[in-house]
Amino acid sequence: MKRYVLFVCLLLSGLAGVYAQSIAPFQKGDRIAFVGNSITCGGHYHSYIWLYYMTRFPD
């Protein structure tokens, strides 16, 4: 029974790749936008600026 379930899972996961979305490469003139707050999350943005200036211009 376990082998049968494993076989079915492997078969279904293999078929998922066939029906996967294909993404076209960027064309000349395309515009993109990166949306999110990965840098500013938790106030790290300000500490990164502070650390940059403290390590490069200590005076």
C-alpha positions in Angstrom: 0.0 0.0 0.0 2.8 2.4 0.9 4.6 1.7 -2.4 1.3 2.4 -4.3 0.9 5.8 -2.5 4.5 6.7 -3.1 4.2 5.7 -6.8 1.0 7.9 -7.2 2.7 10.8 -5.5 5.7 10.6 -7.7 3.6 10.3 -10.8 1.5 13.3 -9.9 4.6 15.4 -9.1 6.0 14.5 -12.4 2.9 15.6 -14.2 2.9 18.9 -12.3 6.1 19.9 -14.2 4.4 19.3 -17.5 1.6 21.7 -16.7 3.8 24.3 -15.0 3.6 27.9 -16.0 6.2 29.0 -18.5 7.6 32.5 -18.0 8.7 34.5 -21.0 12.0 36.5 -20.7 12.0 40.2 -20.5 11.7 42.1 -23.8 13.4 45.4 -24.6 11.4 48.2 -23.1 9.7 46.1 -20.4 9.3 47.7 -17.0 9.4 45.9 -13.7 8.6 46.8 -10.1 10.0 45.2 -7.0 7.4 45.5 -4.3 8.1 44.8 -0.7 9.7 46.0 2.5 12.6 43.6 2.9 15.1 46.4 3.7 12.9 48.6 5.8 11.3 45.7 7.8 12.0 46.2 11.4 13.9 49.4 11.0 17.0 47.7 9.6 17.3 50.3 6.8 18.4 53.0 9.2 20.9 50.8 11.0 22.4 49.8 7.6 22.9 53.4 6.7 24.4 54.1 10.1 26.7 51.1 9.8 27.8 52.1 6.3 28.9 55.6 7.4 30.4 54.4 10.7 32.7 51.9 8.9 33.7 54.1 6.0 33.8 57.5 7.5 34.6 57.0 11.3 35.4 60.7 11.8 
